[in-house]
Amino acid sequence: MKPVFARVVLIALAISAGALPSSAQQTRLTDEQIASAQAEVPRLMEILELKPGMTLADVGAGFGAWTTQFSRALGPDGHVFSNEIGASQLQALRDSVAKNGLRNVTKGR
């Protein structure tokens, strides 16, 4: 069994008031969040020197936009541990993982 290398990435995003719906109103990923993750994750993979097959923790994953993109970028031999404390975010994250058939994601609270 090959060793598993993990990098924990903690990224704080400052979002100006009103830029996105509040978590009380939002129940799923928005098109803007998906597009942002699609644009940002490849650059983060490069900056953080992440490679397919690595393991990553998406702490405070929100609705799962980055989790989905990291899962795809890390490939079937990689893994994403994704967590969120908000109930609606966690449910949306679980739904997104199931809908996208992501088998390399562990989601938790």
N, C-alpha and C positions, 0 to 999 in steps of 0.2 A: 504494500500500500504506500503510495507516495505521500510525502508530508503535505499538509495543507497550510498555506500561508494566509494570514488574515490581516487586513487593514481596516481599522475602524475609522470611518470618515464622519466627523461632526461638522456640519456646515450650517451656519446661522444665516438665514435670509431675512433681510429687513424689507418688509413690504409696507408701503405707505398706506395709510388708512383709506379704505374704500377701493383699493386697487383690485381686490378679489372679494368675493362674497365671504361673509364670516362663516366659520365652521358650523354655526348653528343653522345657517341657511343652506350651506353647500352639502350635498349628499353624494357627489361623485366627482371624478376628475373633470376639469373643464378642458376645452380644446386648447386654451392658452397654456395651461399647465402641461399638457402632453407635448405641445410644440416646444415649450421651453426646455423640458427634459430631453427631448430629442436633439436639441441644439447644444445643451450644456454637458450632457453625459460624455459624449466623445472627447470633449476638451478636458473634462475631469479625469477621464481614463489616461489621457496623455500626461497631464500635469502630475498626477499621483502615481504614475508608472504602473497602473493596473493592467494586468494581462489576462486573457482568457484562461480559465482554470483556477483563478484566485478566488478567495472568499472575502466578502465585504459585509459590513454591518451598516444598514441604513437606519440610523437612530432618529426617531421623530419623523417617520416616513410620510406623515400626512395621508393623502389619498393614494399614494403609491406610484406617482409618475416616475420618479427616479428609480424606485425599486424595479419597475418593469423594464426600463431602459438598461439598468445595470445588469439585470438578469440576462437579457439578450446579449449584451456586450461581453459578459463573462463566459457565456456559452454553457453547454450541458455539463462540462466538467467543473464549472465554477459554482459558487453558491452565494446567495444574498440572505442574510439574516435581517429581517425587517420588523421594526416594532413601532407602535404608536399607542398613546394612552387614551386618545379621544375615541369614544365608542363609534360614532358615525364614520370617522376616518378609518378605524380598524375594519369595520364592516365593508367599506368601499375598497379598502386594500385587499381584503380576502376575496371580494367579488372580482376585482381586477385580475388577481393572480389566477383564479379559477377560469375566468372568461378567456384569458390569454394562454391558458394551458402551461403556465410556468411551473416546471417541476423542480427547479433549483432554488426555490424561495421557501424559507421558513418564516412564517409570520407569527408574531406574538404580541403580548401586551407588556 
